[in-house]
Amino acid sequence: MRGPVLRARGLVKHHGRGQSLVRAVDEVDLEVHAGQTLAVMGPSGCGKSTLLHLLGGLERPTAGEVWVAGRRIDTLSERALARLRRRSVGFVFQAFHLVEELSAAENVELPVLLAGRSPREARRRASLLLDRVGLADRARHLPSRLSGGQRQRVAIARALANEPLVVLADEPTGNLDTAATLDVLRIFEDLRAAGQTLVIVTHDERVAATADRLVSMRDGMFVDDTRLTAAHPRGLGGLGGMLGLGG
Amino acid sequence: MQDAVLALLAKEPAHGYHLHARLRRALGPLGESMNRGQIYVTLARLERAGLVVGERAEGLPERPERKVYALTPAGRERVAAWLAETGWPKPDLAEFHLKLAAAAAARLADPLELVAAQRRELLRRLREVQQAALAEPAESGAGPLLEGVVLRLRADLRWLDVCERAWSGAGAEGG
């Protein structure tokens, strides 16, 4: 596929009106290319979650355009938009949003079945993905029997269920302790290495540091855009320089 | 490093290459740049200071890599003093703080730009250390050290947020 996986042009989202008008997203342009991992950082209320919702077709912009894989999505019908979300976009939320009545495996199977694939294929995908996030032995557990970190890993497996073009994660470690955060970071690092396109909204510097590229958002606008992988003279061997190890 | 080398000798006398291997193991990826020569230089200094003695095995030529080093009583005292000491490296924040103030006062540069550039650099370092931390096996002795470097960098990044808040809007009247 040529061109960016995600593209936004002149993206604007207003909440409220008159005196209480909030410019949540204010004239944002963005391109995310295949295989890129992008982190969006900023203080709460800077519009980063709203931006993610617009990119994934969960909300419609007040103005501007959103393109997913060369297709404009902000003008799609609700039905077409729902289908696009199901097949092309994987979502990971801070509060996991698992179906509490379904087992871990069934939660991952669900989007595969909804995309019209066979139960057998759904089981195969779920087993593969739960193994990938290190939860093969928890497949039959209900979410209530899983820790927060395990639930988020199930949610990540579910987001990957239909081999989405892009995974959009909104504060994926916001509810997790340090150990669980590290588990999630390890999975993101694997996804990055495997070439999965990924957009992560976060205020956690550790999560942001797994990305190739980082944009900073303030008051609905991008104020900085940084490539974290930029050519750097210091290799792994030079890590010791950070400690001032010497004679 | 002198103190660490001395402390490693407290358990038993050892060859320089053995000390080097133990330090490397404890430091994990952060110790990869440390070479054996540094250890021998350190041991030679400690020997001159009377804190260790190097004993050459019989019949072998007089070379540092042939020697087995042991603590002297003075060396042992110094190890005890090191363990009891509560000194701590001071974070040098004043320099960057003054850089921002000077840049604003003389209109040399936009303090917010300086903060953004510094943040980019720290994030790149954080990424580097974090990738090393994630790649480190769970049983590695270097885990807590890598985590410590990550926490330091995060604290510095938060401080840059404080600087950014202080200089946004305040920049205009800063001169």
Chai-1 contact restraints between the chains, C-beta under 6 A:
chainA,res_idxA,chainB,res_idxB,connection_type,confidence,min_distance_angstrom,max_distance_angstrom,comment,restraint_id
A,R186,B,L134,contact,1.0,0.0,6.0,A-B,restraint_1
A,E189,B,L134,contact,1.0,0.0,6.0,A-B,restraint_2
A,E205,B,R154,contact,1.0,0.0,6.0,A-B,restraint_3
A,E205,B,L157,contact,1.0,0.0,6.0,A-B,restraint_4
A,A209,B,L123,contact,1.0,0.0,6.0,A-B,restraint_5
A,A209,B,L126,contact,1.0,0.0,6.0,A-B,restraint_6
A,A209,B,R127,contact,1.0,0.0,6.0,A-B,restraint_7
A,A209,B,Q130,contact,1.0,0.0,6.0,A-B,restraint_8
A,D224,B,A116,contact,1.0,0.0,6.0,A-B,restraint_9
A,T226,B,R120,contact,1.0,0.0,6.0,A-B,restraint_10
A,L228,B,L123,contact,1.0,0.0,6.0,A-B,restraint_11
A,L228,B,R124,contact,1.0,0.0,6.0,A-B,restraint_12
A,L228,B,R127,contact,1.0,0.0,6.0,A-B,restraint_13
A,L236,B,P29,contact,1.0,0.0,6.0,A-B,restraint_14
A,G237,B,E32,contact,1.0,0.0,6.0,A-B,restraint_15
A,G237,B,S33,contact,1.0,0.0,6.0,A-B,restraint_16
A,L239,B,P29,contact,1.0,0.0,6.0,A-B,restraint_17
A,L239,B,L30,contact,1.0,0.0,6.0,A-B,restraint_18
A,G240,B,L30,contact,1.0,0.0,6.0,A-B,restraint_19
A,G240,B,S33,contact,1.0,0.0,6.0,A-B,restraint_20
A,M242,B,V149,contact,1.0,0.0,6.0,A-B,restraint_21
A,L243,B,L30,contact,1.0,0.0,6.0,A-B,restraint_22
A,L245,B,M34,contact,1.0,0.0,6.0,A-B,restraint_23
A,G247,B,Q38,contact,1.0,0.0,6.0,A-B,restraint_24
A,G247,B,V41,contact,1.0,0.0,6.0,A-B,restraint_25
